Amino acid sequence: MNHVYENPLCTRYAGRKMKAIFSADNKFSTWRKLWIALAESEKALGLDITNEQIEEMKQHIYDIDYEKAGMYESEFRHDVMAHVHTYGDICPKAKPIIHLGATSCYVGDNTDIIIMREALVEIRKRLVSTIAALGKFAEENKDVPTLAFTHFQAAQPTTVGKRACLWAQDLLMDLEHLDFVMNSLKLLGCKGTTGTSASFMELFDGDGEKVKKLESLIADKMGFDSCVRISGQTYSRKIDYYVLSVLSGIAQSASKFATDIRLLSHMKEFDEPFESKQIGSSAMAYKRNPMRSERICALSRYVMTDALNPAITAATQWLERTLDDSANKRISIPESFLAVDGILSLYLNIISSGTVYPYVTKKHLDEELPFMATENIIMYCAKKGGDRQELHEAIRELSVEVTKQIKLRGRANDLLSRILKDERFDITQEELNKILDIKNFIGLAPEQTENFINEVIKPVISENREFLGADAEVRV
């Protein structure tokens, strides 16, 4: 048997719930719910539609005959009309009033908005769960000192927990953006072929108030506060861009986190979860490659570039509508959601089950701390009566020689032992140990971490407890 191409986002990366949201069953059953909402609202406003017709439609929301719909579409070359006829065949009494007065975008665009909102809710669950996991990780590691880096060159130390707060801050910004966009989503409504509602004005004998009421009734039935105030045949395609910009933002944050993890893995300061039978390399059996973080970076790159699709689509729509958006939307929007679903599952898995190695972070600190401590040593010895300029020159001489030995001969950093032996410093091991106390170098990092957890992360988690509990399963 030959295997045909299957989208890896479905077979390898995304979770079952997100795949269900973008499934044909969800899409076409939502079309049918919209047709029911239209019929109920038209009946409530006086059109000749019976309860029997509506009940018949309700009995057949989910039994979709895809084979018949495919036959109709191959004949009509029109997906909406194919499903109108498929629904009508199983609802013969309701057939005359299905899709009454509507254009294709009534089901197409409204369903897109409904599904994107459902998908944003699912993404929100994963986002909140990941932020909570970062808060827990930061709390556990708030006092674990580690080298900080600028330009990936050793800089003043920080703590592992403080670094995690930086990751969490990015996701909190993404959550705020997501909420703004999700709460601004409105249905298209039923505005007709060019957005003028002319067909519905015909149905309601020119009664504009009934036409306006029709939209509010449909919106309420579909769980929305309102419809867009004005449109052409479609809702503005900028809405799709706003939604995918949220997903792009999450991808940016996740890729930054995953890149940091890849660097820390290289330094052996952090390990991703690694199963007992997991193979790191087909050739090098000892390896533990950070494959989860690499996958986050790969999927994130896809999502960030995918956000260009709705941007270009929005920019190239002609007048009241063209159809060059449809094929693009069918691909770009679901795939971004499926990818981000996989990205956040990986993120949650790594931060919940990864391992920090404090002895390795201490080893790296010990390698660099002598250089970082030199200014403190100069100031201490000067206070004891030493000549500041002479001390500075002594440090310079010793540092140059130590650096030379490290780089040319691979020797250990013995700057501190050289300082102890140099009479110009007149300093004891006990005095030096006090100067080298790591607390003198990490500043407010532990306090900043504690404050950020208590004042920022915990209130967000407390307000969103119903969104916690996303799984951290990694599928392949």
HUBELKA-V456543 format. One record per residue. N is the residue number from 1. RES is the residue in one letter. OMEGA is omega in radians with two decimals (* if undefined). BURIAL is I if it has 16 or more other ideal C-beta (glycine too) atoms within 10 Angstrom, else O. Layout:
n & res & omega & burial
N & RES & OMEGA & BURIAL
N & RES & OMEGA & BURIAL
This chain:
n & res & omega & burial
1 & M & 3.11 & O
2 & N & 3.10 & O
3 & H & 3.12 & O
4 & V & -3.12 & O
5 & Y & 3.01 & O
6 & E & -3.10 & O
7 & N & 3.14 & O
8 & P & 3.10 & O
9 & L & 3.13 & I
10 & C & -3.04 & I
11 & T & -3.03 & O
12 & R & -2.84 & O
13 & Y & -3.01 & I
14 & A & 3.13 & I
15 & G & -3.07 & I
16 & R & -3.08 & O
17 & K & -3.13 & O
18 & M & 3.09 & I
19 & K & 3.11 & I
20 & A & 3.14 & O
21 & I & -3.12 & I
22 & F & -3.14 & I
23 & S & 3.05 & O
24 & A & 3.14 & O
25 & D & -3.13 & O
26 & N & -3.12 & I
27 & K & -3.01 & I
28 & F & 3.01 & I
29 & S & 3.06 & I
30 & T & 3.03 & I
31 & W & -3.09 & I
32 & R & 3.08 & I
33 & K & 3.09 & I
34 & L & 3.08 & I
35 & W & 3.08 & I
36 & I & 3.12 & I
37 & A & 3.10 & I
38 & L & -3.11 & I
39 & A & 3.14 & I
40 & E & -3.11 & I
41 & S & 3.10 & I
42 & E & 3.10 & I
43 & K & -3.13 & I
44 & A & -3.13 & O
45 & L & 2.94 & I
46 & G & 3.11 & O
47 & L & -3.05 & I
48 & D & 3.11 & O
49 & I & -3.04 & I
50 & T & 3.05 & O
51 & N & 3.14 & O
52 & E & 3.11 & O
53 & Q & -3.13 & I
54 & I & 3.13 & I
55 & E & 3.09 & O
56 & E & 3.10 & I
57 & M & -3.13 & I
58 & K & 3.14 & O
59 & Q & -3.00 & O
60 & H & 3.13 & I
61 & I & -2.95 & I
62 & Y & -3.12 & O
63 & D & -3.04 & O
64 & I & 3.13 & I
65 & D & -3.06 & O
66 & Y & 3.12 & O
67 & E & 3.12 & O
68 & K & 3.12 & O
69 & A & 3.11 & I
70 & G & 3.10 & O
71 & M & 3.12 & O
72 & Y & -3.10 & I
73 & E & 3.10 & I
74 & S & 3.11 & O
75 & E & -3.05 & O
76 & F & -2.99 & O
77 & R & -3.08 & O
78 & H & -3.03 & O
79 & D & -3.11 & I
80 & V & 3.14 & I
81 & M & 3.07 & O
82 & A & -3.12 & I
83 & H & 3.01 & I
84 & V & -3.12 & I
85 & H & 3.11 & I
86 & T & 3.10 & I
87 & Y & -3.13 & I
88 & G & 3.14 & I
89 & D & -3.13 & O
90 & I & 3.08 & I
91 & C & -3.03 & I
92 & P & 3.13 & O
93 & K & -3.11 & O
94 & A & -3.03 & I
95 & K & -3.10 & I
96 & P & -3.05 & O
97 & I & 3.08 & I
98 & I & 3.08 & I
99 & H & -3.03 & I
100 & L & 3.09 & O
101 & G & -3.00 & I
102 & A & 2.96 & I
103 & T & -3.06 & I
104 & S & -3.10 & I
105 & C & 3.09 & I
106 & Y & 3.10 & I
107 & V & -3.07 & I
108 & G & -3.07 & I
109 & D & 3.13 & I
110 & N & 3.10 & I
111 & T & 3.11 & I
112 & D & 3.13 & I
113 & I & -3.13 & I
114 & I & -3.10 & I
115 & I & 3.11 & I
116 & M & 3.11 & I
117 & R & 3.08 & I
118 & E & -3.10 & I
119 & A & 3.09 & I
120 & L & 3.09 & I
121 & V & 3.13 & O
122 & E & 3.08 & I
123 & I & -3.14 & I
124 & R & 3.11 & I
125 & K & -3.12 & I
126 & R & -3.12 & I
127 & L & -3.14 & I
128 & V & 3.13 & I
129 & S & -3.14 & I
130 & T & 3.09 & I
131 & I & 3.12 & I
132 & A & 3.13 & I
133 & A & 3.07 & I
134 & L & 3.10 & I
135 & G & 3.12 & I
136 & K & 3.13 & I
137 & F & -3.14 & I
138 & A & 3.13 & I
139 & E & -3.11 & I
140 & E & -3.02 & O
141 & N & -3.05 & I
142 & K & -3.10 & I
143 & D & -3.12 & I
144 & V & -3.09 & I
145 & P & 3.11 & I
146 & T & 3.05 & I
147 & L & 2.93 & I
148 & A & -3.08 & I
149 & F & 2.86 & O
150 & T & -3.06 & O
151 & H & -3.02 & O
152 & F & 2.98 & O
153 & Q & -3.08 & O
154 & A & 3.13 & I
155 & A & -3.12 & O
156 & Q & -3.10 & O
157 & P & 3.02 & I
158 & T & 3.00 & I
159 & T & 3.13 & I
160 & V & 3.13 & I
161 & G & 3.12 & I
162 & K & 3.12 & I
163 & R & 3.12 & I
164 & A & 3.09 & I
165 & C & 3.08 & I
166 & L & 3.08 & O
167 & W & -3.11 & I
168 & A & -3.14 & I
169 & Q & 3.10 & I
170 & D & -3.13 & I
171 & L & 3.07 & I
172 & L & 3.05 & I
173 & M & 3.10 & O
174 & D & 3.12 & I
175 & L & 3.12 & I
176 & E & 3.11 & O
177 & H & 3.13 & I
178 & L & -3.11 & I
179 & D & 3.14 & O
180 & F & -3.10 & O
181 & V & -3.10 & I
182 & M & -3.12 & I
183 & N & 3.11 & O
184 & S & -3.09 & O
185 & L & 3.09 & I
186 & K & 3.05 & I
187 & L & 2.96 & I
188 & L & -3.06 & I
189 & G & -3.11 & I
190 & C & -3.02 & I
191 & K & 3.04 & I
192 & G & -2.91 & I
193 & T & 3.08 & I
194 & T & 3.08 & O
195 & G & -3.09 & I
196 & T & -3.09 & O
197 & S & -3.08 & I
198 & A & -3.11 & O
199 & S & 3.13 & I
200 & F & 3.01 & I
201 & M & 3.09 & I
202 & E & -3.12 & O
203 & L & -3.06 & I
204 & F & 3.03 & I
205 & D & 3.05 & O
206 & G & -3.14 & O
207 & D & -3.08 & O
208 & G & 3.14 & O
209 & E & 3.10 & O
210 & K & 3.12 & I
211 & V & 3.09 & I
212 & K & -3.14 & O
213 & K & 3.13 & O
214 & L & -3.13 & I
215 & E & -3.11 & I
216 & S & 3.10 & O
217 & L & 3.14 & I
218 & I & -3.14 & I
219 & A & -3.13 & I
220 & D & -3.14 & O
221 & K & -3.10 & O
222 & M & 3.03 & I
223 & G & 3.12 & O
224 & F & 3.13 & I
225 & D & -3.04 & O
226 & S & 3.03 & O
227 & C & 3.08 & I
228 & V & -3.06 & I
229 & R & -3.06 & O
230 & I & -3.12 & O
231 & S & 2.83 & I
232 & G & 3.09 & I
233 & Q & -3.09 & I
234 & T & 2.92 & I
235 & Y & -3.14 & I
236 & S & -3.12 & O
237 & R & 3.00 & I
238 & K & 3.12 & O
239 & I & 3.08 & I
240 & D & 3.12 & I
241 & Y & 3.13 & I
242 & Y & 3.14 & I
243 & V & -3.13 & I
244 & L & 3.05 & I
245 & S & 3.03 & I
246 & V & -3.12 & I
247 & L & 3.07 & I
248 & S & 3.11 & I
249 & G & 3.10 & I
250 & I & 3.12 & I
251 & A & 3.11 & I
252 & Q & -3.13 & I
253 & S & -3.11 & I
254 & A & -3.13 & I
255 & S & 3.09 & I
256 & K & 3.09 & I
257 & F & -3.07 & I
258 & A & 3.08 & I
259 & T & 3.07 & I
260 & D & 3.14 & I
261 & I & 3.11 & I
262 & R & 3.11 & I
263 & L & 3.14 & O
264 & L & 3.08 & I
265 & S & 3.09 & I
266 & H & -3.13 & O
267 & M & -3.14 & O
268 & K & 3.09 & O
269 & E & -3.11 & I
270 & F & 3.02 & I
271 & D & 2.94 & I
272 & E & 2.98 & I
273 & P & -3.10 & O
274 & F & -3.07 & I
275 & E & -3.04 & O
276 & S & -3.12 & O
277 & K & -3.08 & O
278 & Q & 3.11 & O
279 & I & -3.12 & O
280 & G & -3.11 & O
281 & S & 3.12 & O
282 & S & -3.11 & O
283 & A & -3.04 & O
284 & M & -2.96 & O
285 & A & -3.09 & O
286 & Y & -2.93 & O
287 & K & 3.03 & O
288 & R & -3.09 & O
289 & N & 3.11 & I
290 & P & -2.99 & I
291 & M & 3.13 & I
292 & R & 3.12 & I
293 & S & 3.09 & I
294 & E & 3.11 & I
295 & R & 3.06 & I
296 & I & -3.13 & I
297 & C & -3.13 & I
298 & A & -3.14 & O
299 & L & 3.13 & I
300 & S & 3.10 & I
301 & R & 3.12 & O
302 & Y & -3.09 & O
303 & V & -3.12 & I
304 & M & 3.11 & I
305 & T & 3.14 & O
306 & D & 3.14 & I
307 & A & 3.05 & I
308 & L & -3.08 & O
309 & N & 3.12 & I
310 & P & 3.09 & I
311 & A & 3.13 & O
312 & I & 3.10 & O
313 & T & 3.14 & I
314 & A & -3.08 & I
315 & A & -3.01 & O
316 & T & 3.07 & O
317 & Q & -3.11 & I
318 & W & 2.98 & O
319 & L & -3.06 & O
320 & E & 2.96 & O
321 & R & 2.88 & I
322 & T & -3.07 & O
323 & L & 3.12 & O
324 & D & 3.06 & O
325 & D & -2.90 & I
326 & S & -3.10 & O
327 & A & -3.14 & O
328 & N & -3.14 & O
329 & K & -3.10 & I
330 & R & -3.09 & O
331 & I & -2.94 & O
332 & S & -3.07 & I
333 & I & 3.11 & I
334 & P & -3.05 & I
335 & E & 3.07 & I
336 & S & 3.13 & I
337 & F & 3.14 & I
338 & L & -3.14 & I
339 & A & -3.12 & I
340 & V & 3.04 & I
341 & D & 3.10 & I
342 & G & 3.14 & I
343 & I & -3.09 & I
344 & L & 3.04 & I
345 & S & 3.11 & I
346 & L & 3.13 & I
347 & Y & -3.12 & I
348 & L & 3.13 & I
349 & N & -3.09 & I
350 & I & -3.03 & I
351 & I & 3.13 & I
352 & S & -2.97 & I
353 & S & 3.10 & O
354 & G & -3.06 & I
355 & T & 3.03 & O
356 & V & -3.14 & I
357 & Y & -3.07 & I
358 & P & 3.14 & O
359 & Y & 3.10 & O
360 & V & 3.09 & O
361 & T & 3.10 & I
362 & K & 3.13 & I
363 & K & 3.14 & O
364 & H & 3.06 & I
365 & L & -3.12 & I
366 & D & 3.13 & O
367 & E & -3.04 & O
368 & E & -3.02 & I
369 & L & 3.13 & I
370 & P & 3.12 & I
371 & F & -3.11 & O
372 & M & -3.06 & I
373 & A & -3.00 & I
374 & T & -3.14 & I
375 & E & 3.10 & O
376 & N & 3.14 & O
377 & I & 3.12 & I
378 & I & -3.09 & I
379 & M & 3.14 & O
380 & Y & -3.11 & I
381 & C & 3.10 & I
382 & A & 3.12 & O
383 & K & 3.13 & O
384 & K & 3.10 & O
385 & G & 3.14 & O
386 & G & 3.10 & I
387 & D & -3.04 & O
388 & R & -3.10 & O
389 & Q & 3.11 & O
390 & E & 3.11 & O
391 & L & 3.12 & I
392 & H & -3.14 & O
393 & E & 3.12 & O
394 & A & 3.11 & I
395 & I & -3.13 & I
396 & R & -3.12 & O
397 & E & -3.10 & O
398 & L & -3.11 & I
399 & S & 3.13 & I
400 & V & -3.11 & O
401 & E & 3.13 & O
402 & V & 3.13 & I
403 & T & 3.12 & O
404 & K & -3.13 & O
405 & Q & 3.12 & O
406 & I & -3.01 & O
407 & K & -3.07 & O
408 & L & -3.04 & O
409 & R & 3.11 & O
410 & G & -3.10 & O
411 & R & 3.12 & O
412 & A & 3.10 & O
413 & N & -3.11 & I
414 & D & -3.10 & I
415 & L & -3.07 & I
416 & L & 3.12 & I
417 & S & 3.08 & O
418 & R & 3.12 & I
419 & I & 3.13 & I
420 & L & -3.10 & O
421 & K & -3.04 & O
422 & D & -3.07 & O
423 & E & 3.14 & O
424 & R & -3.09 & I
425 & F & 3.11 & I
426 & D & -3.07 & O
427 & I & -3.12 & I
428 & T & 3.10 & O
429 & Q & 3.14 & O
430 & E & 3.11 & O
431 & E & -3.13 & I
432 & L & 3.12 & I
433 & N & 3.12 & O
434 & K & 3.12 & O
435 & I & -3.05 & I
436 & L & 3.08 & I
437 & D & -3.02 & O
438 & I & 3.13 & O
439 & K & 3.12 & O
440 & N & -3.00 & O
441 & F & -3.07 & I
442 & I & 3.04 & I
443 & G & -3.09 & O
444 & L & -3.03 & O
445 & A & 3.13 & I
446 & P & -3.13 & I
447 & E & 3.10 & O
448 & Q & 3.13 & I
449 & T & -3.14 & I
450 & E & -3.13 & I
451 & N & -3.12 & O
452 & F & 3.11 & I
453 & I & -3.04 & I
454 & N & -3.02 & O
455 & E & -3.09 & O
456 & V & -3.04 & I
457 & I & -3.06 & I
458 & K & 3.08 & O
459 & P & 3.11 & O
460 & V & -3.14 & I
461 & I & 3.13 & I
462 & S & -3.13 & O
463 & E & -3.02 & O
464 & N & -3.07 & I
465 & R & -3.13 & O
466 & E & 3.13 & O
467 & F & -3.13 & I
468 & L & 3.02 & O
469 & G & 3.08 & O
470 & A & -3.14 & I
471 & D & 3.14 & O
472 & A & -3.11 & I
473 & E & 3.05 & O
474 & V & -3.02 & I
475 & R & -3.13 & O
476 & V & * & O
